[in-house]
Amino acid sequence: MNGRTLLVFNPASGHNRRHPTFAKSLSDFARRHSSSVTLVATTAARQATELSCSAVIDGYSCVAAIGGDGTVNEVAQGLIGSAVALGLVPCGSGNGLARHLGISLNTDRALAD
């Protein structure tokens, strides 16, 4: 593993859809951490699973789902059986998993963690 993180961003997720400027904030974050962070926005259903499968093959150490529970589920599906860590930046409409796990719903704090 190389310490790189793939951020899988679902722009159609609850918070993200309602706050379109969030995409720019994410791009700025990825640019500031360009040596270790790659940001990819999904454009279709189940694409997050494909992206996380590719991240396993490409040697990423973490794939972070930026969206709601559906995005987390898709990303996690691609990581099953691998040693790649699953990150969660909750930005959905309900964020049930993040709430259950006690993950901060503050996006900046979740990205920093």
N, C-alpha and C positions, 0 to 999 in steps of 0.2 A: 504494500500500500504506500501511496506517495503523499498522503496528507492533503490531497485535493478534495474539495467539496463541490458537488453539483447542486445548484439550487433549481428545483423544478417549480416553476411559477405558473399557477392557473389564473389567468387574467379574468376568467368568467366566474370565479368563486365570489361568494357574497360580498365581503369587504372590498375585494379588489375591483369588482364591477362598480361598486358605489363610489370608490375613491381612485379614479384613474391616474392621479398624480403619484400613487404608490409605486407604479411601474418605474417611474423615473427615479424614485428613491432607491429602489432595488438595483437599478442599473448603476447608479452612483456608488452604492455599496459594493457591487461586484467589481466595478472599475477600481475602487480604492484597494481591493483585495485581489487584484487580477492574477497574482502569482499563485493563488491557492483556491480561488473561487470562480466557477463558471455559472452563468445564469442562462437558463433556457425557458422560454414561455411555451406552454402547450397550446395547440391549435385544434385539437380533436380529442374525442373520448378515447381512453385507453393509451394515449400517447405517453402519459407519465410512466406507465409500466414499461413501455419500450425504452424510454430514456433511462430508467433506472437499471434495466437489464444491460444496456450498453455501458452504463457507468461501472457496473461490476466488471465487465470485460476489459474496460479501459483502465482499471486499477484505481478508481476513486476510493477514498476511505470513508466518505459520507455522502449520502444523498438526502437533501432536505426538501420536504414537501412544503410549498408555500401556497396554502389554500385551505380548504375545509376538509372534513372527514373523508369525502370522496377522493380528493387528491392524495391524502395520506394513504388510503387504501390502495390506490393505483400504484403509488411509488413502492409501498411495502410489498406488493405482489411481485415486483421485479427484483426484490432483494432477498426473497426467501431462499434459505440454504447458503447464503453468502456471508462473508465476514464484514460486509459493508454496513456501516451504522446508518440508521434512519434518524434524520433530524426532522423537527416539526416547527414550522412558523405558522401559527394558527391565524387564518384570515378568512375563514368561512362565515356562514351566517349563524351557525350554532356552536361549532368548535367543541363538540361533545367529548372527543378523545382528549384534547388538550386540557379541558376543564377537569376531566377525570384524573389525568396524570399530574395535575397541578402545574402545567406549563403556563408561563405568563402569556396573557392575551395582548400584552404590549408588544407590538411588532419589533420595535427597536431593541427591546430587552431580549426577545426571543432570538433575534439575529445575533446579538452579542454572545448569547449563551452557546 
